[in-house]
Amino acid sequence: MYTLQEIDSIIRKSVFTIDFKKEPSSLYEPLEYMLAVGGKRLRPRLCLTTFSLFKDNINNDIILPALALELFHSFTLMHDDIMDNADLRRGVPTVRNRWGDDCAILSGDAMFVQAYQFLQGYRGPEFQKIIELFTATATKVMEGQQYDMDFEGTQVIMMDDYLKMIGLKTAALIACSAKLGAIIAGVSDQVCDALFEYGWNLGMAFQITDDYLDTFGDPAVFGKKIGGDIENNKKTWLLVKCQKLATGDDRVALEKLLDQTEDLPAKISAMQDLYKKLKVDSQALDAISQYHEKALGAIEGIGLDRDQRACLVEFARGVIYRRF
């Protein structure tokens, strides 16, 4: 079984070997640029991790599908940035900012196609299974993105609706990553499904953690400025919970803050104070902990030995505490 550090090294080296030096360069250069921007590589790392629990022969049959997950994720980010009119990602100009929306749309589409081409690098007996899983997951992610866009025009949403949205948009691909590695490793359906559940709950915890850190995180650790979600009135776990809990004067204060478009630093500070007053911050941490525990509970009773379970526990801890 490979260590998480060894898997990280394999992924980094594999990403660097991807060659998009093709013509027309105006189509493929943004793909190279997007991959060079970097990131956590969470999804391919999880795929290789679950594979490595059962197999020691990491080769192109698992590396190429793992990279397909990263390419698909990058495609979603390129299109997200268009829909969000985002100028920066991870501190550098977005593809849409550097090349324009039209180019970002077409290059994003090319990245999506490349993901399927990399997936076809798998030559084993479970090809149909992984294609079906990947395609079903891609559909879920797009459904989640549409819900996210729909919610922008909705003043108040229910927590169940929010959880459904992040389940589709974020958790589904992380769950797919965990299951994909297990399928290619050739383990039983029971184990594959348990690892899917592990990944799903880990994805839910990951997104709520992201929401929390955007408001209460350390910019040096989080990698971007704090309060962007508050500035844009983005529907996050914290805002949805706050809208449910706020009554009386707190409700009035909340509505005024949501209407505020000037003095954004003051808006961020006041919203942070309101979250703390209503204990939204601590409840978010509780929700993260609950999903974390569900993820670990999903891998109980499926025959993993101590080392295998310890590896998944360490991976989950890295996701929750942003050690990747």
C-alpha positions in Angstrom: 0.0 0.0 0.0 1.3 3.4 -1.0 1.6 6.2 1.5 -0.4 9.4 0.9 2.9 11.2 0.4 3.9 8.7 -2.4 0.5 9.1 -4.0 0.8 12.9 -3.9 4.2 12.6 -5.7 2.7 10.3 -8.3 -0.1 12.7 -9.1 2.1 15.7 -9.3 4.5 14.0 -11.6 1.6 12.7 -13.7 0.0 16.1 -14.1 3.3 17.6 -15.2 3.5 15.0 -18.0 0.2 16.0 -19.6 0.9 17.6 -22.9 -1.6 20.0 -24.4 0.8 21.5 -26.9 -1.5 21.1 -29.9 -3.0 23.2 -32.6 -4.8 25.5 -32.5 -2.8 26.8 -29.5 -5.6 29.2 -28.7 -7.8 26.2 -27.8 -5.2 24.1 -25.9 -3.0 26.7 -24.2 -5.8 27.6 -21.6 -5.9 23.9 -20.7 -2.2 23.8 -19.9 -2.6 27.1 -18.0 -5.5 25.8 -15.9 -3.6 22.7 -14.9 -0.5 24.7 -14.1 -2.6 26.8 -11.7 -2.5 23.8 -9.4 -4.8 23.0 -6.6 -5.4 20.2 -4.0 -5.7 17.4 -6.7 -8.1 15.9 -4.1 -10.1 13.8 -6.5 -7.2 11.9 -8.3 -5.5 11.5 -5.0 -8.5 9.9 -3.5 -8.9 7.6 -6.5 -5.3 6.4 -6.2 -5.7 6.1 -2.5 -8.7 3.7 -2.6 -7.0 1.7 -5.4 -3.8 1.5 -3.4 -5.7 0.0 -0.4 -6.0 -3.2 -2.4 -3.3 -3.1 -5.2 0.3 -2.2 -5.3 0.7 -1.9 -9.1 0.0 1.7 -9.9 0.2 2.1 -13.6 -1.7 3.9 -16.5 -4.8 1.7 -15.9 -5.4 3.7 -12.7 -3.3 6.9 -13.3 -5.2 7.9 -16.5 -8.7 7.5 -15.0 -7.4 9.4 -11.9 -6.2 12.3 -14.2 -9.6 12.2 -15.9 -11.2 13.2 -12.6 -8.8 16.2 -12.4 -9.5 17.2 -15.9 -13.2 17.0 -15.4 -12.9 19.1 -12.2 -10.8 21.7 -14.0 -13.5 21.9 -16.7 -16.2 22.6 -14.1 -14.0 25.4 -12.6 -13.4 27.0 -16.0 -17.1 27.2 -16.6 -17.9 28.2 -13.0 -15.6 31.2 -13.4 -17.5 32.3 -16.5 -20.8 32.0 -14.6 -19.4 33.8 -11.6 -17.6 36.5 -13.6 -14.6 35.6 -11.6 -11.3 37.3 -12.4 -9.0 35.4 -10.1 -8.6 31.7 -9.1 -5.9 30.7 -6.7 -4.4 34.2 -6.9 -3.9 34.2 -10.7 -6.1 35.4 -13.6 -8.9 33.0 -14.6 -9.0 31.6 -18.1 -12.0 33.9 -18.9 -10.1 36.9 -17.6 -7.0 36.1 -19.6 -8.6 34.8 -22.9 -12.2 35.9 -22.7 -15.5 34.1 -22.1 -15.8 32.6 -25.6 -12.4 31.0 -25.4 -13.0 29.8 -21.8 -16.3 28.1 -22.9 -14.6 26.3 -25.8 -11.5 25.4 -23.9 -13.6 24.2 -21.0 -15.5 21.9 -23.5 -12.2 20.6 -24.8 -11.1 19.9 -21.2 -14.3 17.9 -20.7 -13.6 15.8 -23.9 -10.0 15.3 -22.8 -11.3 13.9 -19.5 -13.1 11.1 -21.4 -10.1 10.5 -23.6 -8.0 9.9 -20.4 -10.7 7.7 -19.0 -10.3 5.5 -22.0 -6.7 4.9 -21.0 -8.1 2.2 -18.7 -7.9 -1.2 -20.5 -9.2 -3.5 -17.8 -12.4 -5.5 -17.5 -14.4 -2.9 -15.6 -14.4 -0.3 -18.4 -18.2 -0.2 -18.8 -18.7 0.3 -15.1 -16.3 3.2 -14.9 -17.8 4.9 -17.9 -21.3 4.6 -16.5 -20.1 5.9 -13.1 -18.2 8.8 -14.6 -21.1 9.8 -16.9 -23.7 9.6 -14.1 -21.4 11.7 -11.9 -20.9 14.4 -14.6 -24.7 14.7 -14.9 -25.0 15.1 -11.2 -22.4 17.9 -11.1 -24.1 19.8 -13.8 -27.5 19.5 -12.0 -25.8 20.8 -8.8 -24.4 23.7 -10.7 -27.8 24.6 -12.1 -29.3 24.4 -8.6 -26.6 26.7 -7.4 -27.4 29.2 -10.1 -31.1 29.0 -9.5 -30.5 29.7 -5.8 -28.8 33.0 -6.7 -32.2 34.4 -7.6 -34.0 32.9 -4.6 -34.0 35.0 -1.4 -34.3 32.1 1.1 -33.7 28.4 0.5 -34.2 25.5 2.9 -31.2 23.6 4.3 -32.4 20.4 2.6 -32.2 22.2 -0.7 -28.8 23.5 0.0 -27.5 20.1 1.1 -29.0 18.5 -2.1 -27.2 21.1 -4.2 -23.7 20.6 -2.6 -24.3 16.9 -2.7 -24.6 17.0 -6.5 -22.1 19.8 -7.2 -19.3 18.8 -4.8 -19.8 15.5 -3.0 -20.8 13.5 -6.1 -17.4 13.8 -7.8 -15.5 13.1 -4.6 -17.6 10.0 -4.0 -17.0 9.0 -7.7 -13.3 9.3 -7.1 -13.3 7.0 -4.2 -15.4 4.4 -5.9 -13.6 4.6 -9.2 -10.3 3.5 -7.6 -12.0 0.6 -5.8 -13.7 -0.6 -9.0 -10.4 -0.6 -10.9 -8.8 -2.5 -8.0 -11.5 -5.2 -8.6 -13.0 -5.3 -5.1 -16.6 -6.3 -4.3 -19.6 -4.1 -4.9 -20.1 -3.9 -1.2 -16.7 -2.3 -0.7 -17.1 0.0 -3.7 -20.4 1.2 -2.4 -19.0 1.8 1.1 -16.1 3.8 -0.3 -18.6 5.8 -2.4 -20.5 6.6 0.8 -17.2 7.5 2.5 -16.4 9.9 -0.4 -19.9 11.4 -0.4 -19.8 12.3 3.3 -16.3 13.5 3.0 -17.4 15.8 0.1 -20.2 17.2 2.2 -17.8 18.0 5.0 -15.4 19.4 2.5 -17.9 21.9 1.1 -19.2 23.0 4.5 -15.6 23.5 5.6 -15.1 25.6 2.5 -18.1 27.7 3.5 -16.8 28.1 7.0 -13.3 29.0 6.0 -14.5 31.7 3.5 -15.9 33.5 6.5 -13.7 32.5 9.5 -10.6 31.1 7.9 -7.0 32.3 7.8 -6.3 33.8 4.3 -2.8 32.5 4.4 -4.1 28.9 4.9 -7.3 29.2 2.9 -5.6 30.6 -0.2 -8.0 33.5 -0.9 -9.4 36.5 0.8 -11.9 36.1 3.6 -15.5 37.2 3.1 -16.1 36.8 -0.6 -19.2 34.7 0.0 -20.6 37.4 2.3 -19.9 40.2 -0.2 -21.8 38.3 -2.9 -24.6 37.1 -0.6 -23.7 33.6 -1.8 -25.9 30.8 -0.4 -23.6 29.0 1.9 -24.3 26.6 4.8 -23.8 29.6 7.2 -26.2 31.9 5.4 -28.9 29.3 5.0 -28.6 28.4 8.7 -28.6 32.1 9.7 -31.7 32.8 7.7 -33.5 30.0 9.5 -32.4 31.1 13.0 -32.7 34.9 12.7 -35.8 36.4 14.2 -36.9 39.9 15.4 -34.1 42.4 15.4 -31.6 39.8 14.1 -33.8 39.2 11.1 -34.0 43.0 10.4 -30.2 43.2 10.7 -29.7 40.3 8.4 -31.9 41.7 5.7 -30.1 45.1 5.9 -26.8 43.4 5.6 -27.9 41.4 2.5 -29.0 44.7 0.9 -25.7 46.4 1.7 -23.5 46.9 -1.4 -21.1 49.5 0.0 -18.5 49.4 2.8 -18.0 45.7 2.2 -15.4 45.2 5.0 -18.0 46.5 7.5 -20.6 44.1 6.0 -18.2 41.2 6.4 -17.5 42.1 10.0 -21.2 42.6 10.9 -22.2 39.3 9.3 -19.4 37.5 11.2 -20.7 39.0 14.4 -24.3 37.9 13.6 -23.1 34.4 12.8 -21.3 34.2 16.1 -24.3 35.7 18.0 -26.6 33.0 16.6 -23.9 30.3 17.0 -24.0 29.6 13.3 -20.2 29.2 13.4 -20.2 26.5 16.0 -23.1 24.7 14.4 -21.2 24.7 11.1 -18.3 23.0 12.8 -20.7 20.5 14.4 -22.1 19.7 10.9 -18.6 19.2 9.5 -17.8 16.8 12.4 -21.0 14.9 11.8 -20.3 14.3 8.1 -16.7 13.4 9.0 -18.0 10.8 11.4 -20.4 9.5 8.8 -17.5 9.1 6.3 -15.5 7.0 8.8 -18.6 5.1 9.8 -19.2 4.1 6.1 -16.0 2.1 6.1 -16.7 0.1 9.2 -17.5 -3.6 8.8 -16.3 -4.0 5.2 -13.2 -6.0 6.0 -10.5 -3.3 6.0 -7.5 -4.1 8.1 -5.9 -1.6 10.5 -3.5 -0.1 8.0 -6.2 0.3 5.3 -8.5 2.1 7.7 -5.7 4.3 9.1 -5.0 5.4 5.6 -8.6 6.5 5.0 -8.7 8.2 8.4 -5.6 10.1 7.6 -7.0 11.1 4.2 -10.2 12.4 5.7 -8.3 14.4 8.4 -6.3 16.0 5.6 -9.4 17.0 3.8 -11.2 18.4 6.8 -8.2 20.3 8.2 -6.9 21.4 4.8 -3.6 19.6 5.1 -3.5 18.9 1.4 
